């Protein structure tokens, strides 16, 4: 996923269908170093920093 799209998803009030290695996640924030702070939807307290290239958005 590119940085611009990740930032759009992060700022949007609508929930996007994004996964990290097949796990549905929520993007908490996006950094300028092509990483994002995320958490799995099923584990809101499990925050991780991941590469934007490992995030996938499913078609709407």
Buried (B, 14 or more C-beta within 10 A) or exposed (E): BEBEBBBEBBEEEEEBEBBBEEEEBBBBEBEEEEBBBBBBEEEEEEEBEBEBEBBEEEEE
